[in-house]
Amino acid sequence: MNDLILLAALWEGPKHGWALKKVAGLISGSGDLHNNLLYPLLKKFVREGWVRRRSEPGERGQTRAVYSLTPRGHQELLRRLSEFGDREASSSPEFLVRAGLFAILAPETRSQILAARDRYLASRESRFSALQQSIATLDGSEWGSEVVAFLLEGVTNERKWIRALGKKIAHPPGAKAERRPAC
């Protein structure tokens, strides 16, 4: 997923390596991207033609590399974001990265991503509900019941949020309501 995050970090415009480390870290929520991940990926992206590298003078007289997405890189990012199968649907980070980038995706792609994630969550909700019922029949399972209730609440809340996102896709803010003729 680091490659997806790195391409997404370049969506808004050119960045040098240090800035990419910081932005990718913010997007992933796991701290700065390590140089041993960042630079091999950038090298691969340049080789694939997805990213352009140019040199420019730094603030202290050094030369620094600046990276930007090419048109092929834009296409590759959109293609990768649109790929959302069962494996991606089961991953919160994969889903959240895509949801955070919904602005660049077509409404039908957004809807497909939400539907896939919701199917996965419905399955988890069903399993947690069954587990909760079986735990209730056991004696002395107070802590297990607490954990399952917490997990079930998280799934329920995420499904509510997905429904709200679906409504935003169907009726974007600022979109004009369809006028109906007066009867």
N, C-alpha and C positions, 0 to 999 in steps of 0.2 A: 504494500500500500504506500510505501515511501515514494515510489515513482509517481503515483497518482497525486500525492500531496505536493510533490515538488513541481510537477507540471501545473497544478492549480495555483501554486504560489507565484508562478510567472504570468498567470492570466491577465493581471491588471497592468503589467508592464515590465520593462527590463529591471533586473536586480543584480547586484554583485553577490559573490558567494556568502559573505558574512550576513547580508540582509536575507538571503534565501534560507540560511540556517535558522535565523530567528523566526521568519514568517512560517516556515514549515513546522517549526516547533510549536508555534501558537496554534496552527491548524490541527496538528496531531494531538496537542495537549500533553505531550510527553517530553517537553524540553527541546533544546536546540538539536537539530539534526547533526549527527557526528560527521566530521570531515571524511571519515572512511566510508560513509554512505553517500554523502553529498557529491563529492567530486567524481567518483566512478559513475554515478547516475548521470551527472551532467555530461561527462565524456561520452557515455552511451547515447544520450539524447542528441548531442552534436553530431555524432556519427550517423544516427538514424535520420538526421535532417529535421528533427522536431524543435531543436533549439539552436539559436545562433549565438556565437561567442565573439565578443569584440573586446579589445583592450582600450582602456582609457586611463588618464592620469589620476592617481589617488590624491588625497588631501595632503599627504606628507611627502610628495615627490615620487612615490612608488607607482608602479603600473598595476592596475587591477583588472580582472576579467569581469565583464558585464554580460549577463545572459538574457536572452529574450526568446519568446515563443515565435516560431515561424508559422505560416499558414498550415503547414502539415502538422505542426505541434498542436495548434488549435483543434484540428480535426481529430488527432490522436487522443487528446484530452476528452473531447466530447464522446468519442467512441468508447473510451474506457469508463467514463462516468455512466454511460448508457448500459453497459454490461452489468446486469444486476440479477444474477441467478440465485439459486438456493444457498450457495456458500456465502455470497455477499449479504443476502437477506438475514442470515443468522449472525452476522457480525455487527455489533453496535457501531464500532468505528467506521466500517465501510458505509453503513447507512447514514451516519451523521455527517461524514464528509460530503456525500452526495446531497443530502438535505441542505447543507450549508452552501452548496453551489447550485441550488435550484434555479437561481436567477439566470444562469447561462444554459439551462436545459429547456427543451420544448415541453409544453404542458403535458403532452401525452407520455413523454418519458418520465416526467415527475410522477404522474398518476400510476404508471407501471411500477416504479420503484416503491411507492407507498403501498400499492396492492401486494407486492411481493413481501415486503416487510410485515404487513398486517397479517398475511397468511402464516408467516413464521410465528408471529406473536400469538395468534389464535391457537396454534398448536401448543405453544408453551403454556398458555393460559389454561388450556384443557388438561395438560399434564399436571400443572400445579394444583388445579382444583381437585383432581383425582387424588393427588398426594395429600392434600390438605384433609380430604375426607378420610383417607386411610390413617393418617396420623391421629385424627380425632378419636379413632376407636382404640388407640393404644394408650396405656397408662404411663404417666411420667414423661410425656413428650412435649412439655411446655416449650422448651427451647427450639426444638425442631419445628413446632407449629409457628413460632415467632418468625423463624427464617422463611418458611414457605409463605406466610402471610405477607412478609415484606417483599419477597420476589413477585408474588401475585399482584400486589399493589403497584409495583413498578411496571409490570406488563400492562395492567389495566390503564394506568396513566399514559403510557406510551401509545396505546391504541386510541385513547381519546385525543391525544395530540395529533396522531396521524389523520384521524377524521377531520380535525380542525384544519390541518394542512390541505387535505383534499378539498375542503370547502373553499379555501383561498385559491386553489388552482381552478376550481370550477367558476368561482366568482371573484376574480382578482380585485383588490382594492383600487378604486379609481376608475374601474370599468363602468361604462354607462349601462344602466338597466335597460332591458328591451322594452320599448314602448308598445303598449297594446292599444288598439283603437277603442275609443269609448263606445259603449253599447247603447 
